[in-house]
Amino acid sequence: MDKRTLAFLAAFGASLIYAINHTIAKGVMPTYIKPFGFIFLRVIGASILFWIASIWAPRERIDRKDWLRFLGCAIFGMVINMLMFFKGLELSTPINSSVMITIAPIMVFILSAFFLKEKITLLRIIGILLGFGGALGLILFGKEIRQDAPNIPLGNSFFIINGACYAVYLILIKPLTAKYHLFTLMKWLFLMGVIINAPITLHEFIEVQWHDLPVDVLLKMAFVVVCTTFLTYLLNIFALKTLKASTLGAFIYLQPLLAIVFATLMGADSMNMVKTLSAAFVFIGVYLVTKKTTTST
């Protein structure tokens, strides 16, 4: 199996895990752990796993000029990105989160045009407008009443910030993937994530009554740390070594379909007309934005 095929499989695997996570993480917060406490658990757990895994990786020295880019990757990929997603998930719903996250590829193209001078055609501009139209539809009109979704418009707004930060993270980290081993990247980025997140998240982490947690909750937390954090970041970096950032971002489009199916099967969410129409606008928008990239990596 060639590297390109493996990269596509890795990207698909990460999208599948993320899709399941929309429901898994929602089922834990905020009853057993608050969102910021969950973030600290994620980054400290993943950091430990990556540092252990790095024992079998080649020892690499980070160039002094790259440390600022490392810091930027950590801030956008392991801090703001995570904080906004989990806080948004506490306030909104699994289906909303899975739909809103699809604006990230649009953000990737906007940033690519600005920083990498990639051409944006009229078709892509239309796609951008349609994608944002669908996202705004969820924010402005998705005001359903749910006991476990106390502020859906605000939560959806946090998902937009999450998507934008993820796009910045992909743009920033792409050059580093060609220079450093994936374990070298992840161990330092997550260590930075722990340090930066600690003042914001540690107080909610300390509040968790660990001795009272049911076994199924502990298993869900373990899934988020091992699969949604350690494994997905590993798979995405592996894929990014071969694929363009925009191509990797395109795999996010699979998340709504997979997440909606999983959330509905688990009885954790349901569809309505607003979500359906908004999702359609987002899907059409991202399709138009990436249409001309489907023949290349």
KOLMAR-604883 format. One record per atom (N, C-alpha, C): x, y, z. Coordinates in steps of 0.05 Angstrom, whole numbers, plus 5000, padded with zeros to 4 digits. Each point is the difference from the previous one (the first is absolute). Example, Ala and Ser with C-alpha at 12.3 -4.5 7.8 and 13.67 -1.06 7.14 Angstrom:
2
526448865156
498250245000
501850245000
499350214986
501650245001
498550225014
# end
This chain:
297
501749765000
498350245000
501850255000
499550194981
501750234998
499450215022
501850195003
499850205021
497550174997
499250064976
497750174995
497449865010
499849744994
497749855009
499949995031
502349955012
500249995029
499250275012
500850224987
499350265009
497050055000
498749914978
497150024998
498649845022
501049765005
498949835020
500350125028
502350125004
500550135026
498150245004
499650154979
498250235001
497149915005
499249794987
497349895004
499749905028
502049865010
499849895027
499850225021
501450224996
499850235018
497250124999
498950034976
497350114997
497949835013
500349734998
498149825012
500150025031
502450025011
500250035029
498850275009
500650214986
498950265007
496950004998
499049864980
497049984997
498849875024
501249785010
499049865023
500350175025
502150155001
500650175024
497950215005
498750104979
497950215004
497949905020
499449744999
497949895018
501349905026
502349874998
501349895024
500650225020
501350214991
500850225018
497650145011
497950034984
497650145009
498749855023
500249734999
498849845021
501350025027
502450115001
501550025025
499850285012
499750204983
500050285010
497150105003
499550185019
501850085022
499449855025
498549784999
499249865024
502449895015
501849884986
502349875014
502650164998
500350164979
502350164997
499350244983
500850245008
499450244984
501950014976
499250164980
501649994975
502950085003
500650205015
502850085003
501649805016
498749875019
501349785014
500649774982
498249954981
500449794981
502450064982
500350264993
502350074983
502649955014
500250065026
502549945014
500549705001
497949845004
500349714999
501149914973
498950124978
500949934973
502950064996
500850255006
502750084993
502149865018
499449975026
501949865018
500249714993
497749874993
500149724993
501449954974
499450174979
501349974975
503050065001
500750205016
502850085003
501649765012
498949875020
501449775012
500349784979
497949954985
500149784979
502150074979
500050254991
501950074978
502950005010
500550085025
502749995010
501049715004
498149825008
500749725002
500649894972
498350064981
500349904972
502650114988
500850245008
502450124988
502649855007
499849825019
502449845007
500949844976
498149924983
500749844977
500450174975
499950265003
500450184977
502850105000
501050104977
502750114999
500250265017
502250045012
500450245016
500650244981
498550215002
500350234982
500250265016
501750174991
500350265012
498350204985
498550165014
498250204988
501750254994
499950094974
501350244993
498850245015
501850185009
499050235015
497950164985
500350034974
498250154984
497249884998
499849745007
497449864998
498450015025
501250085022
498550005026
497550184999
500250234987
497750184998
497749864985
500649864979
497949854985
498949785018
501749865015
499149805019
497950125019
500850235011
498250145019
497350074987
500150104975
497550064986
498349764996
501349784992
498549744996
498649915026
501550035022
498949915026
497650185008
500350264996
497850195008
497549954984
500349974973
497749964983
499049714999
501849815003
499249724997
499449855026
501350085022
499749865025
498850175022
499450254995
498950185020
497350114991
500050214984
497550134992
498249814985
501149844982
498549814985
498449815018
501449885019
498749815018
498150135019
500850235012
498250145019
497450084987
500150114976
497650084987
498249774992
501249784991
498349774992
498649885024
501449955022
498749875023
498050185014
500750275001
498050185012
497650024982
500450014974
497850004982
498349755002
501349775003
498549755002
498349995026
501050135021
498450015025
497550164995
500150214984
497850194997
498249924976
501049854981
498549934976
499649704998
499649894976
499449724996
502049864982
500149745001
501949854983
499750054970
497550014990
499650044972
500850284992
499350205016
500950274994
503050024999
501449885019
502950015000
501249874975
498849774992
501149864977
499550154974
497950164998
499550164977
501750255000
500250145023
501550255002
503049964994
501049765008
502949964996
500849984971
498049964982
500649994971
500850274988
499850225016
500950254989
503050025001
501349825015
502950015002
501449984973
499249834982
501349994973
499750274986
497850145003
499750264987
502050195012
500449995026
502050165013
502849944990
500549744995
502749924989
500550144973
498050014983
500350124974
500450305002
498650135018
500350295004
502950065009
500949855020
502750045011
502149924979
499549804984
501949924980
500350224979
497850134993
500150214981
501550245011
499850055025
501350235013
503049955004
500649765011
502849955007
501549854978
498749834985
501349844980
499450104972
498550224998
499350134974
498549814981
498449825012
498449824983
497650154988
499549964975
497950144986
497249925009
498350205005
497249945007
498350094976
498649814988
498350054977
497250095009
498450094980
497350085006
498449775012
500549754990
498649775010
500649955030
502550055007
500849965028
498850225017
499850254990
498850215015
497049945006
498649894979
497249925004
499949785021
501949824999
500049785020
500450115028
501850195003
500550125026
497550135011
498650154983
497550135008
497849815008
499849784985
498049805006
500749865026
502549935004
500849875024
499550175025
500750254999
499550185022
497050045004
498550004978
497150035002
498849775016
500949764994
499049775015
500850015030
502550095005
500950025027
498450215016
499550234987
498450215013
497149915004
499049834982
497349895004
499849855025
502049845006
499949845025
500250195025
501750214997
500350185023
497550175006
498850114978
497850185004
497349875003
499749774988
497349875000
499949735014
502349905008
500049735013
499550025030
498050155008
499550055028
498049805012
500549744996
498449805012
500549995030
498149905015
500249985029
500849725008
502349975012
500949745010
501350045027
499449815018
501050025027
503149985000
501149854982
502949974999
501350194980
498650194990
501150194981
498950285007
501150125021
498950255011
500350254984
501950014981
500450244984
501149934973
498249904983
500949904974
501350214982
498850244998
501350214983
502950065009
500450035026
502750065010
501949764995
498949765005
501749764996
500849984971
498150054981
500649994972
502150214992
499950235013
502050214995
502849905008
500149865023
502649895008
501049794980
498249854987
500949814980
501350154976
499050244993
501250154978
502950075008
500450105024
502750065009
501749765000
498949775009
501449754999
501049934972
498250034980
500649944973
502250184989
499850265007
502050194990
502849945012
500149935025
502549935013
501249744989
498349814994
501049754988
501250064973
498850184984
501150074974
502750135003
500350185019
502650135005
502149795008
499149825017
501849785009
501149844976
498249934981
500949844977
502050164983
499550264996
501850164984
502750035014
500050045026
502550045015
501749745001
498749785004
501549755006
500949864975
498850064977
500749864975
503050004995
501450245001
502950004994
501649835021
499049985024
501449855021
499949704995
497949914987
499749714996
502149894981
501050184983
502149914981
502850015013
500250115023
502650045013
500449835024
497949935015
500349855025
498349755000
500949815016
498449755004
497450075015
497949854994
497450075011
499949995030
501649815012
500049995030
501650235011
502050104986
501450245009
498150245000
498550034979
498050224999
498049985023
498849775003
497749985018
500950015029
502349895007
500850015028
500550295010
501250164982
500650285008
497450174999
498449954980
497550164997
498149955023
499749755009
498249945022
501250085027
502649995002
501350105025
499450305002
500350154978
499350285000
497050045006
498449824989
497150015005
499349975029
501449825014
499549965029
500750265015
502350114994
500950245014
498150244996
499250044975
498350234994
497149965010
499149754998
497249945009
499750005030
502149935014
499849965029
498650235015
500850254996
498750215016
497050044994
499249914976
497250034992
498349765008
501249765000
498449765002
500449845026
502250055014
500749835023
497950005022
498750245005
498050015021
497649824995
499249974975
497749834994
500949705001
502549954994
501049735001
500149905029
500950185018
500249935029
497249955012
497950124989
497349975010
498849724996
501249854981
498949734993
500149815024
497849875006
499849805021
500749734988
502649954998
500949764985
499149745013
499949995026
499249755013
497049934997
498450204991
497149954996
499349954971
501950014982
499349974972
499349724992
497849964986
499249734990
502149894980
500149744997
502049884983
499650094971
497450024991
499650084972
500950294995
499950175020
501050274997
503050014998
501349845016
502949974999
500949904972
498549814990
500649894973
499750224978
497950165003
499650224981
502250205002
500950065024
502250195003
502649884988
500449755004
502349864989
499950014969
497749974989
499650024971
500850274990
499250215014
500650274991
503050065001
501349905021
502950045003
501649844980
499549744999
501649814984
499350034970
497449994994
499150004972
499750284988
498350175013
499450264989
502350195001
501949965018
502250185003
502649874989
501049805014
502649884992
499949894972
498049834994
499949864975
499350184977
498150185003
499250174978
502250204992
501350125020
502150194994
502349854986
500549755008
502149844988
499249944971
497649914996
499149944973
500050244981
499150235011
499950244983
502850094992
501949995019
502750084993
501249814980
499549745004
500949804980
498950064973
497450064998
498850074974
501150254988
500550205018
500950264990
502849994989
501649805007
502649974988
499949944970
497749894992
499749924972
498050184985
497950085014
497850154988
500350305005
498750164982
499850295005
498250055023
500350245013
498350075022
497150014992
499550114975
497250024991
498849734995
501649804991
498949734996
499349875026
501850035020
499449895026
497550135012
499850264996
497650155010
497549894988
500149924974
497749904987
498849755013
501549855015
499049765013
498150085023
500150255008
498150095021
497149974989
499750014974
497349994989
498649735007
501649805006
498949745007
498850005028
500950195017
499249995028
497050045004
498750194987
497150035004
498449754994
500649874978
498549764992
500549785021
502549955007
500749805019
498950065028
500250265008
499150085027
497049995002
498650094979
497150005001
498949715002
501349824985
499149725001
500549895028
502450055011
500649895026
498350135022
499750264999
498450145021
497149924999
498949964976
497249924998
499649715009
501949824993
499849735009
500249975030
501650185012
500450005029
497750155015
498250134985
497950155012
500950265013
502350104992
501250245012
499250254986
498849984976
499350244985
497949924979
498950204987
498149954979
500250234979
498949944977
500150204978
497450164999
500250254991
497650164994
500550154974
498050164992
500250134974
502350214999
500350155023
502150205001
502849874996
500549795015
502549864998
500549884973
497949894988
500249884973
500750214979
498650225000
500550214980
502750135005
500750065025
502650125006
502249824992
499749745006
502149804993
500349994969
497850024986
500149994970
501650244990
499550245011
501550234992
503049975005
500749895024
502849965007
501349804981
498649784995
501149794983
500550104972
498050144989
500350114972
502350204999
500250165021
502150205001
502749885001
500449815017
502749885002
500649834975
498049894987
500549854975
501050194978
498750244998
500850194980
502950115005
500650045026
502650105007
502249814993
499549745002
502249804996
499749854974
498150074984
499549854975
502449954983
501650214996
502349984982
502549875012
499849925026
502349875013
499749705001
497849904990
499449715003
501949824983
501450124981
501749844983
502949995010
500550155021
502850005011
499949975030
502449955011
500149965029
500150275014
# end
